[in-house]
Amino acid sequence: MTTLVTGSAGLLGAALKKISVGDYYFADRMDADLTSYEETVALFKRIEPKRVIHLAAKVGGIEANKKHPGSFFYENMLINLNIFQVAKDFKVEKLVSFISTCVFPDTANYPLSSKDLHIGAPHSSNMGYAYAKRMLDVQSRVYNQEFGMNCITLVPANMYGPSDNWNIKSGHVVPSLIHKIYTARNNNESLKVWGTGSPLREFIFSEDIARLTLFAMDEYDNQEPLILSNSVETSIRDLVEKIAELMNFNGKIDWDISKPNGQERKPSDNSPMRTLIPSFEFTNLNDGLQTTIEWFESNYESIIRK
Ligand code: GFB
């Protein structure tokens, strides 16, 4: 009963590696280029998975999404088309894939709920990624319908944690800020932050999403996308101050308002998740950030060598 985890070299893959027990195969780009149908088939032939946790995707922060919307659309569509078709042909018993709260319509009602996923255009800052990821909901439903598969989709809010993408051009806000503050503190420079600081985000520690993923793999068989969030919003300004404090940075903070704010907020409704697992305890932001900062600082040399 092998479970194949695609895209396991990333943030959530690292968290799943840390907590999973049993017959898991953690695949990454070295195993197969999933934009290639042939390489995807070869991987499934070699592993013969019964279950798949599909993490592989082209992801990036707001700047990367704005610069490369076509590439985000193309690569994610190709990867997902191959994974679903091959999983179908290899009679995989369960396929779990991931959307993100950034794909919801920019003008949806708050809090965001899965029923509103397709009722309008996503925010312009991530058009390519958002539509490709929405198609995972469509693919799951139509493959369940025609081929009797058991495909589910999970919708995490803004994830952060160890083994993230620390590139300050293409990364998300938490890893970028930790990297920038580390450099500014060590070089006695001011910190440059994007936007106005007013946007609100729901930050979720990667290990929490990993625990919820294993729960959903065993307990959730409904094709309605399941939002995974703690419904706690934090402003970017508060986030910057929190990380600066945790890293003992007292230097000047420059807000670069020529950089995009993106969506002002994306508060999500986690009540369906809470109904399923009422006792679930999320890692609070301070503890999650502390663990992530310690991981970054103790792996700094290998990170910058990459
Ligand atoms: O994490 P982030 O890139 O993703 O940006 P989104 C979050 C907020 O942090 C934005 C601000 O308002 C940024 O302006 N910010 C401030 C920074 N300083 C920085 C910085 O140095 N780097 C970054 N990256 N942001 C993404 C989507 O939107 O959400 C992706 O574009 C994905 O497709 C992800 O879904 C979860 O939350 O704005």
Boltz pocket constraint, residues with backbone or C-beta under 6 A from the ligand:
constraints:
  - pocket:
      binder: B
      contacts: [[A, 60], [A, 61], [A, 62], [A, 63], [A, 65], [A, 100], [A, 101], [A, 102], [A, 103], [A, 125], [A, 126], [A, 129], [A, 157], [A, 158], [A, 159], [A, 168], [A, 169], [A, 170], [A, 171], [A, 172], [A, 173], [A, 174], [A, 176], [A, 177], [A, 192], [A, 193], [A, 194], [A, 195], [A, 199], [A, 201], [A, 236], [A, 259], [A, 260], [A, 261], [A, 262], [A, 263]]
      max_distance: 6.0
